[in-house]
């Protein structure tokens, strides 16, 4: 889902809009707001960078937990320590000098961030203590009883009701403090909790119209619904299992990988049967598949409770509750612990960009027409997303910040998640929420009065909190706008995410598959689209995710092969041209996206083996059917079906990165975008990638440039038999480089590369080459550097494999030229068999794109090669 930095809050004073004084609630004109922003930025002066470094990891003094500050924020000038600081640096401006005209904006939001943290330190014991709200709000054990607290300032009277009191709250009335927090302590009965574990509860309150309503407590840990009743409301559940029923984690978190290779999964639809799957079934049945395909991270969708299943989990009703459709909180803990035992980290798809409009079951039920200061949401149009039909949070409200920040800490600490993918960040960053906004890259689009600073500051606080609690966390932003600084540390003036999703890439592939013939594919356009990302801000690339799989759209496999997937996927018959093309391009599209599109990779559940059709959740329009809301694992498990080929290649892609760590390398150079021959050549790390997108032409002796001289061999070959290819490329062939031009003078080199070697490049294939370490080969006599070692578990299924596609050197001492001749002869036999068209070329007229692909401007005339180093060096 799509993702609000307003240049300022409603008043010139810190948090003035939350003061109870009516004078402080007056709105200011946008022009006044702009002047205030500039004034505050000037007051904070040149001390912003020093301030950030001081406050991102604060040492705060402790204060009592129940300190007397809540929804009302005050103007506390004693917390402002910035005005006399004297440093000119805001780190992000040094990285990108084009941001310097917006220095006032960065100073303003930095000051607001620091002021907010100071208030937390002065009144709540610091950011981390503030984010322990779940220990105070909701239902908690305190001194021989259960204490229940709820922030509901609009309520006139309040009670707690449930199974424990027969839903009669007359004896369980709550008291309200000056900050709108209702509370009650219910003593134990004969040594037992008055509210039993796993019993239903609700918050009953009377609002200004004199009407009593029942609502699920905002901080409830579990919520259930009677599935036998159509449209039945959810009930909150008091979840406090005895020690004997509480799941205890057995395995530590796996270490943070150099690069996340993410498997995006939806537990509910992960069964092969047309039903909702459980957390434990997913753990036992699906997690081993993910591990076997060499992913290192699982991203779980739809974890937070959502009453509408077809929302894909994005219309959250209960933020602290696990989705009860798939089991209990203890079941989810089992899943995460099982993942950790397999070496898999687990990210949660967290939705803090909006909330369900559902009044009966969700947080929106607490909105009974009160002002924004007394609500979780903004009022009027600002509090409603017209495309999503959902409510929008007031990120400047003290209790909203407590709720959301505590929510992050809850999932990290209670369930041991390893990080988050923040949904809908674009909607948060801008008041227009990205609606009808074609972002062009003009920096004025990112830093103006359209920017929601309250939301930006919240995200800065969120990322600071996450990194304080779990320094090895992985945090990803779903942002389509390309906001500069989103992926830079808070200490530099950035927003603090580790990665952003490269959301333009799947759109590019859809455009090509829908609107272009194969002959119309532009190698330069594809390369630029895949490499178009900001310098030093990392991206997670993906060819398709759940968004491309929902009803009304198609997966890449279904775009390519459509109805022939129903009849043409059997290995017992020859593949049709459509199937042959579809499997070949499916492998190429996913692999070039992985290898060239970012610093991490994501795949949605089932797409690794070309899952057919689309996702359609049960709804009235399909007769409430689960038929299209499942994953047909039997397709990839059936040995005579071609789905296994795409799955095996997906496994090999990940194994290649395991072996060579090319995704973590900042050495990324596209040396050739050959439009005439439809070839792309690039280097990632010390690997050389050759992609031939031509529908017919195979090139014998195609010259490719490279950096390092020496001997190269095949590392991965999409045309290998075990990947459903035709086995045209020999894997025991040595490719020796030749020097090109004058050393150190790129313009005299071949495609700006100092060395080159020649390869066989069949139509619709991608082949990766690695440089042989000849010193090791001389020492050992035989050199085996193979990612196939990680694929041994699948060896028994590869009955038709005639040779390994992945770098195995058998120590052959044949003359290299004889080996090449033998390979070419074998290839010619295949050509006669397949009727392919062969063209021999010497030096193709190639377009050259020799760029740092992590750069932000691809149209610059000259960019030096970037060697391996970290972005912060």
HELIX and SHEET records of a PDB file:
HELIX    1   1 UNK A   16  UNK A   18  5                                   3    
HELIX    2   2 UNK A   22  UNK A   25  5                                   4    
HELIX    3   3 UNK A   30  UNK A   44  1                                  15    
HELIX    4   4 UNK A   48  UNK A   55  1                                   8    
HELIX    5   5 UNK A   77  UNK A   79  5                                   3    
HELIX    6   6 UNK A   91  UNK A   95  1                                   5    
HELIX    7   7 UNK A   97  UNK A  102  5                                   6    
HELIX    8   8 UNK A  103  UNK A  124  1                                  22    
HELIX    9   9 UNK A  127  UNK A  130  1                                   4    
HELIX   10  10 UNK A  133  UNK A  135  5                                   3    
HELIX   11  11 UNK A  163  UNK A  165  5                                   3    
HELIX   12  12 UNK A  169  UNK A  171  5                                   3    
HELIX   13  13 UNK A  243  UNK A  245  5                                   3    
HELIX   14  14 UNK A  279  UNK A  281  1                                   3    
HELIX   15  15 UNK A  282  UNK A  286  3                                   5    
HELIX   16  16 UNK A  287  UNK A  292  1                                   6    
HELIX   17  17 UNK A  309  UNK A  311  5                                   3    
HELIX   18  18 UNK A  324  UNK A  326  5                                   3    
HELIX   19  19 UNK A  329  UNK A  341  1                                  13    
HELIX   20  20 UNK A  363  UNK A  366  5                                   4    
HELIX   21  21 UNK A  372  UNK A  374  5                                   3    
HELIX   22  22 UNK A  380  UNK A  383  5                                   4    
HELIX   23  23 UNK A  398  UNK A  415  1                                  18    
HELIX   24  24 UNK A  425  UNK A  429  1                                   5    
HELIX   25  25 UNK A  443  UNK A  445  5                                   3    
HELIX   26  26 UNK A  453  UNK A  469  1                                  17    
HELIX   27  27 UNK A  490  UNK A  492  5                                   3    
HELIX   28  28 UNK A  503  UNK A  515  1                                  13    
HELIX   29  29 UNK A  518  UNK A  520  5                                   3    
HELIX   30  30 UNK A  523  UNK A  531  1                                   9    
HELIX   31  31 UNK A  546  UNK A  548  5                                   3    
HELIX   32  32 UNK A  556  UNK A  561  1                                   6    
HELIX   33  33 UNK A  562  UNK A  566  5                                   5    
HELIX   34  34 UNK A  577  UNK A  596  1                                  20    
HELIX   35  35 UNK A  607  UNK A  609  5                                   3    
HELIX   36  36 UNK A  620  UNK A  622  5                                   3    
HELIX   37  37 UNK A  633  UNK A  637  1                                   5    
HELIX   38  38 UNK A  643  UNK A  660  1                                  18    
HELIX   39  39 UNK A  721  UNK A  723  5                                   3    
HELIX   40  40 UNK A  746  UNK A  748  5                                   3    
HELIX   41  41 UNK A  774  UNK A  780  1                                   7    
HELIX   42  42 UNK A  787  UNK A  797  5                                  11    
HELIX   43  43 UNK A  816  UNK A  834  1                                  19    
SHEET    1   A 4 UNK A 138  UNK A 141  0                                        
SHEET    2   A 4 UNK A 145  UNK A 151 -1                                        
SHEET    3   A 4 UNK A 181  UNK A 187 -1                                        
SHEET    4   A 4 UNK A 175  UNK A 176 -1                                        
SHEET    1   B 3 UNK A 157  UNK A 162  0                                        
SHEET    2   B 3 UNK A 199  UNK A 206 -1                                        
SHEET    3   B 3 UNK A 212  UNK A 215 -1                                        
SHEET    1   C 4 UNK A 157  UNK A 162  0                                        
SHEET    2   C 4 UNK A 199  UNK A 206 -1                                        
SHEET    3   C 4 UNK A 234  UNK A 238 -1                                        
SHEET    4   C 4 UNK A 223  UNK A 225 -1                                        
SHEET    1   D 9 UNK A 261  UNK A 266  0                                        
SHEET    2   D 9 UNK A 297  UNK A 301  1                                        
SHEET    3   D 9 UNK A 345  UNK A 350  1                                        
SHEET    4   D 9 UNK A 419  UNK A 422  1                                        
SHEET    5   D 9 UNK A 474  UNK A 477  1                                        
SHEET    6   D 9 UNK A 499  UNK A 501  1                                        
SHEET    7   D 9 UNK A 539  UNK A 541  1                                        
SHEET    8   D 9 UNK A 600  UNK A 604  1                                        
SHEET    9   D 9 UNK A 261  UNK A 266  1                                        
SHEET    1   E 2 UNK A 304  UNK A 305  0                                        
SHEET    2   E 2 UNK A 318  UNK A 322 -1                                        
SHEET    1   F 3 UNK A 355  UNK A 356  0                                        
SHEET    2   F 3 UNK A 390  UNK A 391 -1                                        
SHEET    3   F 3 UNK A 384  UNK A 385 -1                                        
SHEET    1   G 6 UNK A 668  UNK A 674  0                                        
SHEET    2   G 6 UNK A 679  UNK A 684 -1                                        
SHEET    3   G 6 UNK A 687  UNK A 692 -1                                        
SHEET    4   G 6 UNK A 765  UNK A 771 -1                                        
SHEET    5   G 6 UNK A 711  UNK A 717 -1                                        
SHEET    6   G 6 UNK A 735  UNK A 736 -1                                        
SHEET    1   H 4 UNK A 738  UNK A 739  0                                        
SHEET    2   H 4 UNK A 755  UNK A 761 -1                                        
SHEET    3   H 4 UNK A 697  UNK A 706 -1                                        
SHEET    4   H 4 UNK A 837  UNK A 840  1                                        
END                                                                             
